[in-house]
Amino acid sequence: MKGPGILWLLQTAAGISMAGPMFVVGVGFLRSGQFVGGIGFLALGAATLYFPTYLVNRIGGPRTWLRRRIDHTGCTDRDSTATGSDADSESDPGSESSHSRILERLRR
């Protein structure tokens, strides 16, 4: 039997701990007749509930983290400068490759 893993449980706990107060405030606003504020807090709470899952999916799960640590055959910074790909990204700081470099730093 395969159920939810420990990472899923941690993501859910983190999401609920951040979004729970927003749901309480949203329901309080709805009960007092402030519908715009109530719906806004409920929507913000729903987005916050999903945020830890989005972050882990964006960075990668534990298998991806381990694979990056173990597998050292990938392209390194020295290899990319030799091909000239960094020179293109430095000329345009808003390019997609500069965003991917930032994410790669976060992934390490």
N, C-alpha and C positions, 0 to 999 in steps of 0.2 A: 504494500500500500504506500503510495507516494502522496504526501500531503504538502502543504505549504512549507517552505524552507525557513531557516532562521533569518535569512536576509529579508524575506518577504515580511516576516513578523516584525523585524526592526523597522522596516520602511513604514509599515502600517502604524506602529506605535509612534514613530516620529511625526507622521502626518496627522494623526489624531491629536497628539499633544500640541501641535501648532494650530490646527484648525478647530479644535474643540471650543476654545473661547470665542472664536469668531462665530460659530454656530449659535452659541448661547446668546451673544449680543444680537445676532440677526433675528433670532426668535423673540428676544425682548423688544426689539424695534417693531417687529410685526404685531406683537400683542398690544403695543402702545399706539398703533395706528400709523407709524412712520414706515410706509411700505417701501419707499425708495431705498432708505437706509437698510431696512431689513433684508430686502432682496440683494442689495449690494454686498452686505456682510455674508450672506449665505453663498453667493457666487464666489466671493474671495475665499471663504472657507473651503469650498469645493476645489478651487484651484490649489490652495495650500495643502489640502489633503493629498493631492496627486504629486506635489512637487518632489518629495524624496524619491519616488519611483521614477519620475522623469530624469532626475539627476543621475541616479544609478544607471538607467538605460542609456543616457547620453555618454557617461564616462565608460561604462561597461561593468559587467558583473565581476564576481570574484574569480571566475575561471579566466576571464580576460586579463585581470590584473596579474594572476599567476603566470599566464602564458606570456605576458610582456616581460615579466621578471626572469623567466626561464629561457625564453627564446631570444637569443642575441644575434640572430642572423638577419634581422631587418635592416632597413636603411638608416644609417646614422647621420649626424649633422655633417661630419666630414665628407661623406659620400654625396650629400645633397649640395654642398658648396662646390664640389668638384664638377658636378653637372651643370651648375649655374642656376638652379631653381631658387636659391635664396636671393640671388641678385635681382631676379624679377620681383620677388615679393617685397624687397626693401625699397624698390622704387615706387611702389604703390602700397602705402601702409593699410589701406582699406580693402585690400584684396582678400580673396578667400583663403589663400595659403597662409597669410599672417594670422587669420583666425584659427586655422588648424594648428599652427605652431603653439598658440596659447593653450589650446585644448590638449596638445601633446604634453606640455609642461604640467598641466593639471593631472593628466593621466599617470605621470611618473611618480 
